[in-house]
Amino acid sequence: MNGLLNGPGFLGTNAPVHADVALILILVSAVLFTFGWRLAVRKRYKVHQWVQTSAVILSTIVILFMMINSFLIHILPGIPGKLNQGDYALTTVHALVGSVAMLLGIFIVLRANKLVPKALRFRNYKRFMRTSYVLYMLATFLGVIVYITVYVFGI
């Protein structure tokens, strides 16, 4: 399986297949987050909860099994010395924003599904969800820029 994920990608860039799969799945999760947001605007809260939970699970799986390993192997060893070279700074910012978005998203999903202690249950969902959505979209945008920088321009 590992050999299959390290083979050449299918999007016509220099990316390995795991990077193409990660990009597609994260874009799918971004679409799900946006769809879920629209459901909340239309007061379809139960479906919104299921869609957002699914999107958080999907993006978390991609982050944990594809992105973290890549960051640890390719970027982390060069920090801080190479932060001014190539994609190191951009990828690091993407990783930081994405990590905060993922952790906040997981917390919101756990809270929405009543899986956190009462002391940690916030009432103002809108503020937390809006913040999480903006962070997820920013991380997605930065991730697309990282993908293009690394696999299209080869920087």
N, C-alpha and C positions, 0 to 999 in steps of 0.2 A: 504493500500500500504506500509506504514512504517513497519508493522509487517512482510510483505513478504520480504522486503529488509534486515531485521535483522535476518532472519532465517539462518539455516546452509547453508554453501556454497556448490558449486558443483564441486570444483577442487580437492577434497580429502584432504584438509588441515583443520586446525581449524578455518579458516576464515569464517566470516558471508557472506551471499550472496552478500551484497553490496560491500564488498572488492573484491570478485571474479569478479563481474561485472565491477568494476572500473579498475581492473588489465587488463581484456580482452579489454575493450574499449581504455585504454591508449596504450596498445600494438597495437591495430588496428590503432590508430592515429599515432604511431611511424612508422608503415608500410606505411601509407599514406604520411607522411612527407618524407620518403625515396623514395617512388615512385615519389612524386612531385619533389624532388631534381633531380632524374634521367630524368624527363621530361624537366627540365630547362637545363640540360646538353645537351639534344638533341634538344634544342631550340624550344620546344613546349610550349611556354610561356603562351598562353591562357589556355590550359588544366592544366598546372602547377599552374596557379593562382587559378583555381577552386578547384584543389585537395588540395592545401595548405590552402585555405580559409576553406574548409570543415574540414580538420584536426585540424585547430585552433579552429573552432566552437565546434567540438566534444570534444577535450581535455578541452576546457574552461568549457563546460557544466559539464563534469565529475569532474573537479577541484572544481567548484562552488557548485555543489549539493551533492558531495560525500566526497571529500577530506578535504575541509576547515572545515566542521562540525566535522569530526573525529579528526582533529588536535586540534580544539578549545576545544573539550571535553576531549580528552585523553592525549594530550601532553602539550599544553599551560599552564594548571594549575601547572605543575611540573617544569616549567622553572623559574628561572635558577637553582634551588636547585637540580634537578634530571638529569641535563645534562650529568652526568657521569654514569648514570644507564641505563641499558637495551638499548632500541632503541631511547631514547630521543634525543641524539645528532645527530644520523643518520637521524632520522625523521625531525629534525629541519633543518639540512643542505638540505635535500631533499625538504622541504617546501620552503626554501629560493631560491634555484636554480630553482625550479619549478615555483615560483612566478615571478621571473625575466624573465624566458623563456615565461611564459604565457603573461605577460605584453608586452614584446617585440614582441611576435607573434601577439598579437591583434593590436599593433601599425602598424606593417608591413602590416597586412591584411587591416586595415583601409587606410593606405597610398596607397597600391596597387590598392584599389578600389576607390581611389580619395575621401576619406571621411574625410580628415584632411585639415586644412587651408594650403595655399601655403607656409607659413613661416615654416611649419613643414615637408614639403616634401623633403626628401633626394633624392639624385640622385644615390648614390653608393649602389644599391640594394645588390650586392654580399656580401659586408662586413656585412651588417645587417642580411641578410638571413643566411649566414654561421654561424654567431654568434648565432642566434636564433636556428638553427638546432642543433648545438653542445650543447647548453643549454637544449633543449628539450630531446636530446638523453641522456645527463648526468642525467637529472631529471628522465627520464624513467628507466635508469639503477639503480639509487639510489632507486627509488620506488619499483623495483623488489627486491632489497636487503632488503628493509624495509619489504615487504610482506613476504619474506622467513624468515627473522629474527623473525618477530612477529608470523606468522601463521604456519610456519613449525617447527622452533626451539623453539618457545614460550618464547623468551627472552623479 
